[in-house]
């Protein structure tokens, strides 16, 4: 298995590295310190990155995008995350739903929604699943209980669907111009049999953004409440069949389905590299008790573990991306995501431990730890472990 990078992959990697170093890193701590969660977001960095292709990177070339492969996607996400993990995720969240558009939408829907997405540097995508009383049970729903899972309902009236209910903690919720939305269209059926998927623009009548959630980490990344009060969505925005939301996404075997796991693992890899660079600079330039930190055994052991874990994650991320590029059926992307949760939290904590030796509460090291904590909750990490184990066990 050869992971030598071709010229295009190297070019994207270098472009992302330069952008992260020169544009993202200088604003990262500044945005993180803003108290109002709505104001942590910065449209200027999105516009700059968009002009370089970081927002539309995975849209197929024949539709006007860049069509980069999964290995390139992993490389770019990791490089951007070295500058700021939440900013990287804001861009790659658009990739996630670009993949889904390509996999499950009709040709008419692709034409109608991809054109404005490609043309507008501020056109960000989102997806609404989680609700106030429905989180993990949406990802691993009880098979026969119609009361379990999401409650936002849609009722058809002529050529429109009327939506009522709420979504919460929705990524890009306060900034997206288009959302995929999974809703109940049969209240008496279990979740997998009674839900439909819609494309819902942010200017849909009856739809508004509610609370923007205040988080300890990933503060740039917007998570918001979506409120639907007799919201009117045209039938032409239905994705696939009525009550077919889960079947539609189950049919996506590479794009969003596996990209979501690769996305989080690659992002974590970038954070680990950032923590490693912080730790390396510290131990090479500081002393404790008159002795250079780099010459102390306890420091050396921590450095060893940081590098070992980061290299292991690197190998798993690249292998998973390589398999996705070749449509090789595998659980590796999901397992890499689970591994990334453990690795990012340990590596960033080791980095903070090293800094606490000589400069307690270093803001940059502390931020990486706060950002890493969110991996415990992303994409239902624990539920993902259960699902993968069940599939492996047959």
PEBEL-V356104 format. One record per pair of residues at least 24 apart in sequence whose C-alpha atoms are under 8 Angstrom apart, sorted by the first residue. I is the first residue (numbers start at 1). J is the second residue. D is the distance in whole Angstrom. If there is no record, write none. Layout:
BEGIN
{{I | J | D} {I | J | D}}
END
This chain:
BEGIN
{{3 | 318 | 7} {9 | 71 | 8} {9 | 72 | 5} {9 | 75 | 8} {12 | 72 | 7} {12 | 75 | 8} {12 | 76 | 7} {13 | 72 | 7} {13 | 75 | 6} {13 | 76 | 5} {13 | 79 | 7} {16 | 76 | 6} {16 | 79 | 6} {16 | 80 | 6} {17 | 76 | 8} {17 | 79 | 5} {17 | 80 | 7} {19 | 49 | 8} {19 | 80 | 7} {20 | 79 | 7} {20 | 80 | 5} {20 | 81 | 8} {20 | 82 | 7} {20 | 83 | 5} {20 | 84 | 8} {21 | 83 | 6} {24 | 80 | 8} {24 | 83 | 5} {24 | 84 | 6} {24 | 87 | 8} {25 | 82 | 8} {25 | 83 | 4} {25 | 84 | 6} {28 | 83 | 7} {28 | 84 | 6} {29 | 363 | 8} {29 | 364 | 7} {29 | 367 | 8} {31 | 219 | 8} {31 | 220 | 6} {32 | 218 | 8} {32 | 219 | 6} {32 | 220 | 6} {36 | 214 | 8} {37 | 212 | 7} {37 | 213 | 7} {37 | 214 | 5} {37 | 215 | 8} {37 | 219 | 7} {37 | 220 | 8} {37 | 222 | 8} {38 | 174 | 8} {38 | 212 | 6} {38 | 222 | 7} {40 | 219 | 6} {40 | 220 | 5} {40 | 221 | 8} {41 | 220 | 5} {41 | 221 | 7} {41 | 222 | 7} {42 | 220 | 8} {43 | 122 | 7} {46 | 91 | 8} {46 | 121 | 7} {46 | 122 | 7} {47 | 121 | 5} {47 | 122 | 6} {50 | 121 | 6} {50 | 122 | 8} {51 | 121 | 7} {54 | 91 | 6} {54 | 92 | 8} {55 | 91 | 5} {55 | 92 | 7} {55 | 94 | 6} {55 | 95 | 7} {55 | 121 | 8} {55 | 124 | 8} {56 | 94 | 7} {56 | 95 | 7} {56 | 98 | 8} {56 | 117 | 8} {56 | 118 | 7} {57 | 95 | 7} {58 | 95 | 6} {58 | 98 | 7} {58 | 99 | 7} {59 | 95 | 8} {59 | 98 | 6} {59 | 99 | 7} {59 | 102 | 8} {63 | 114 | 8} {64 | 118 | 7} {65 | 118 | 7} {69 | 325 | 6} {70 | 321 | 5} {70 | 322 | 7} {70 | 324 | 7} {70 | 325 | 6} {71 | 318 | 6} {71 | 321 | 5} {71 | 322 | 6} {71 | 325 | 7} {74 | 262 | 7} {74 | 263 | 7} {74 | 266 | 5} {74 | 267 | 8} {74 | 317 | 7} {74 | 318 | 7} {74 | 321 | 7} {75 | 266 | 7} {77 | 263 | 7} {77 | 266 | 6} {77 | 267 | 6} {77 | 270 | 7} {78 | 266 | 5} {78 | 267 | 5} {78 | 268 | 7} {78 | 269 | 6} {78 | 270 | 4} {78 | 271 | 7} {79 | 270 | 6} {80 | 270 | 7} {81 | 267 | 6} {81 | 268 | 8} {81 | 269 | 8} {81 | 270 | 5} {81 | 271 | 6} {82 | 270 | 5} {82 | 271 | 5} {82 | 272 | 8} {82 | 273 | 7} {82 | 274 | 5} {83 | 274 | 8} {84 | 271 | 8} {85 | 218 | 7} {85 | 267 | 6} {85 | 268 | 8} {85 | 270 | 7} {85 | 271 | 6} {85 | 371 | 7} {86 | 218 | 5} {86 | 219 | 7} {86 | 220 | 6} {86 | 221 | 5} {86 | 371 | 8} {87 | 220 | 7} {87 | 221 | 7} {88 | 267 | 7} {89 | 221 | 7} {89 | 267 | 7} {90 | 172 | 7} {90 | 221 | 6} {92 | 263 | 7} {93 | 125 | 7} {93 | 126 | 7} {93 | 171 | 8} {93 | 172 | 8} {94 | 124 | 6} {94 | 125 | 5} {94 | 126 | 7} {96 | 255 | 8} {96 | 256 | 5} {96 | 259 | 7} {96 | 260 | 6} {97 | 125 | 7} {97 | 126 | 7} {97 | 127 | 8} {97 | 180 | 8} {97 | 256 | 7} {99 | 255 | 5} {99 | 256 | 5} {100 | 252 | 8} {100 | 255 | 6} {100 | 256 | 5} {103 | 252 | 6} {103 | 255 | 7} {104 | 239 | 7} {104 | 240 | 7} {104 | 248 | 6} {104 | 249 | 7} {104 | 252 | 7} {105 | 239 | 6} {105 | 240 | 7} {106 | 239 | 7} {106 | 240 | 8} {109 | 237 | 7} {123 | 176 | 7} {123 | 177 | 6} {123 | 178 | 8} {124 | 172 | 7} {124 | 175 | 7} {124 | 176 | 4} {124 | 177 | 6} {124 | 178 | 7} {125 | 172 | 7} {125 | 176 | 5} {125 | 177 | 6} {125 | 178 | 5} {125 | 179 | 6} {126 | 170 | 7} {126 | 171 | 6} {126 | 172 | 6} {126 | 173 | 7} {126 | 176 | 6} {126 | 177 | 8} {126 | 178 | 6} {126 | 179 | 5} {126 | 180 | 6} {127 | 170 | 7} {127 | 171 | 7} {127 | 179 | 5} {127 | 180 | 5} {127 | 181 | 6} {128 | 167 | 6} {128 | 168 | 8} {128 | 170 | 6} {128 | 171 | 8} {128 | 179 | 7} {128 | 180 | 6} {128 | 181 | 5} {128 | 182 | 6} {128 | 226 | 8} {129 | 167 | 7} {129 | 170 | 7} {129 | 181 | 7} {129 | 182 | 6} {129 | 183 | 8} {130 | 167 | 6} {130 | 168 | 6} {130 | 169 | 7} {130 | 170 | 7} {131 | 166 | 6} {131 | 167 | 4} {131 | 168 | 5} {131 | 169 | 8} {132 | 166 | 7} {132 | 167 | 7} {132 | 168 | 6} {136 | 380 | 6} {136 | 383 | 7} {138 | 191 | 8} {139 | 380 | 7} {139 | 383 | 7} {140 | 383 | 7} {140 | 387 | 7} {141 | 191 | 7} {141 | 192 | 8} {142 | 190 | 8} {143 | 190 | 6} {143 | 191 | 8} {143 | 192 | 8} {144 | 189 | 8} {144 | 190 | 6} {145 | 189 | 8} {145 | 190 | 5} {145 | 191 | 8} {146 | 187 | 7} {146 | 188 | 6} {146 | 189 | 5} {146 | 190 | 4} {146 | 191 | 6} {147 | 187 | 8} {147 | 188 | 8} {147 | 190 | 7} {148 | 190 | 7} {148 | 191 | 7} {149 | 191 | 6} {150 | 183 | 7} {150 | 184 | 7} {150 | 191 | 8} {151 | 183 | 7} {151 | 184 | 6} {152 | 183 | 5} {152 | 184 | 6} {153 | 183 | 5} {153 | 184 | 4} {153 | 185 | 6} {153 | 187 | 8} {154 | 183 | 6} {154 | 184 | 6} {154 | 185 | 5} {155 | 185 | 6} {159 | 234 | 6} {159 | 235 | 5} {160 | 232 | 6} {160 | 233 | 5} {160 | 234 | 4} {160 | 235 | 5} {161 | 231 | 8} {161 | 232 | 6} {161 | 233 | 5} {161 | 234 | 6} {161 | 235 | 6} {162 | 230 | 5} {162 | 231 | 5} {162 | 232 | 5} {162 | 233 | 7} {163 | 228 | 6} {163 | 229 | 7} {163 | 230 | 5} {163 | 231 | 5} {163 | 232 | 7} {163 | 233 | 8} {164 | 227 | 8} {164 | 228 | 5} {164 | 229 | 5} {164 | 230 | 5} {164 | 231 | 7} {165 | 227 | 6} {165 | 228 | 5} {165 | 229 | 7} {166 | 225 | 7} {166 | 226 | 6} {166 | 227 | 5} {166 | 228 | 6} {167 | 225 | 6} {167 | 226 | 5} {167 | 227 | 7} {168 | 223 | 8} {168 | 224 | 6} {168 | 225 | 4} {168 | 226 | 6} {169 | 213 | 7} {169 | 223 | 5} {169 | 224 | 5} {169 | 225 | 6} {170 | 222 | 8} {170 | 223 | 5} {170 | 224 | 5} {170 | 225 | 6} {170 | 226 | 7} {171 | 221 | 7} {171 | 222 | 6} {171 | 223 | 5} {171 | 224 | 7} {172 | 221 | 7} {172 | 222 | 5} {172 | 223 | 6} {172 | 224 | 7} {173 | 209 | 7} {173 | 212 | 8} {173 | 222 | 6} {173 | 223 | 5} {173 | 224 | 5} {173 | 225 | 7} {173 | 226 | 7} {174 | 209 | 6} {174 | 212 | 7} {174 | 222 | 6} {174 | 223 | 7} {174 | 224 | 6} {175 | 222 | 7} {176 | 202 | 7} {177 | 201 | 6} {177 | 202 | 5} {177 | 203 | 8} {178 | 202 | 6} {182 | 245 | 7} {184 | 243 | 8} {185 | 242 | 7} {185 | 243 | 6} {186 | 243 | 7} {192 | 243 | 8} {192 | 244 | 8} {192 | 245 | 8} {192 | 246 | 6} {192 | 247 | 8} {193 | 243 | 6} {193 | 244 | 7} {193 | 246 | 8} {194 | 243 | 5} {194 | 244 | 8} {195 | 242 | 7} {195 | 243 | 5} {195 | 244 | 6} {195 | 245 | 6} {195 | 246 | 7} {196 | 238 | 7} {196 | 239 | 8} {196 | 241 | 7} {196 | 242 | 5} {196 | 243 | 5} {196 | 244 | 5} {196 | 245 | 4} {196 | 246 | 8} {197 | 238 | 6} {197 | 239 | 5} {197 | 240 | 7} {197 | 242 | 8} {197 | 244 | 7} {197 | 245 | 5} {198 | 237 | 5} {198 | 238 | 5} {198 | 239 | 5} {199 | 237 | 5} {199 | 238 | 7} {199 | 239 | 7} {200 | 233 | 7} {200 | 237 | 7} {204 | 231 | 7} {204 | 232 | 7} {204 | 233 | 7} {205 | 231 | 5} {205 | 232 | 6} {206 | 230 | 5} {206 | 231 | 4} {206 | 232 | 7} {207 | 231 | 5} {216 | 370 | 6} {216 | 371 | 8} {217 | 367 | 7} {217 | 370 | 5} {217 | 371 | 4} {217 | 372 | 7} {217 | 373 | 7} {217 | 374 | 7} {218 | 370 | 8} {218 | 371 | 5} {218 | 374 | 8} {254 | 324 | 6} {254 | 327 | 7} {258 | 324 | 8} {258 | 333 | 6} {258 | 334 | 7} {259 | 333 | 8} {260 | 379 | 8} {261 | 333 | 6} {261 | 334 | 5} {261 | 336 | 7} {261 | 337 | 5} {262 | 317 | 7} {262 | 320 | 7} {262 | 321 | 7} {262 | 333 | 5} {262 | 334 | 7} {262 | 336 | 7} {262 | 337 | 6} {264 | 337 | 6} {264 | 340 | 8} {265 | 313 | 8} {265 | 317 | 6} {265 | 336 | 6} {265 | 337 | 5} {265 | 338 | 8} {265 | 339 | 8} {265 | 340 | 5} {265 | 341 | 8} {266 | 317 | 6} {268 | 340 | 6} {268 | 341 | 8} {268 | 344 | 6} {268 | 372 | 8} {269 | 310 | 7} {269 | 313 | 7} {269 | 314 | 7} {269 | 340 | 7} {269 | 344 | 7} {271 | 344 | 7} {271 | 348 | 8} {271 | 368 | 7} {271 | 372 | 8} {272 | 306 | 8} {272 | 310 | 6} {272 | 343 | 8} {272 | 344 | 6} {272 | 347 | 6} {272 | 348 | 7} {273 | 310 | 7} {275 | 347 | 7} {275 | 348 | 6} {275 | 351 | 6} {275 | 365 | 7} {275 | 368 | 7} {276 | 303 | 8} {276 | 306 | 7} {276 | 307 | 7} {276 | 347 | 8} {276 | 351 | 7} {278 | 351 | 7} {278 | 365 | 7} {279 | 303 | 8} {279 | 351 | 6} {279 | 354 | 7} {279 | 355 | 7} {282 | 355 | 7} {286 | 358 | 8} {287 | 358 | 8} {288 | 357 | 8} {288 | 358 | 7} {299 | 354 | 7} {302 | 350 | 6} {305 | 347 | 8} {306 | 346 | 8} {306 | 347 | 5} {306 | 350 | 7} {309 | 343 | 6} {309 | 347 | 7} {310 | 343 | 7} {310 | 347 | 8} {313 | 339 | 7} {313 | 340 | 7} {313 | 343 | 7} {331 | 388 | 7} {334 | 384 | 7} {334 | 388 | 7} {335 | 385 | 8} {335 | 388 | 8} {337 | 381 | 8} {338 | 381 | 6} {338 | 384 | 8} {338 | 385 | 7} {341 | 372 | 8} {341 | 375 | 5} {341 | 376 | 6} {341 | 381 | 8} {344 | 372 | 6} {345 | 369 | 7} {345 | 372 | 5} {345 | 373 | 7} {348 | 372 | 7}}
END
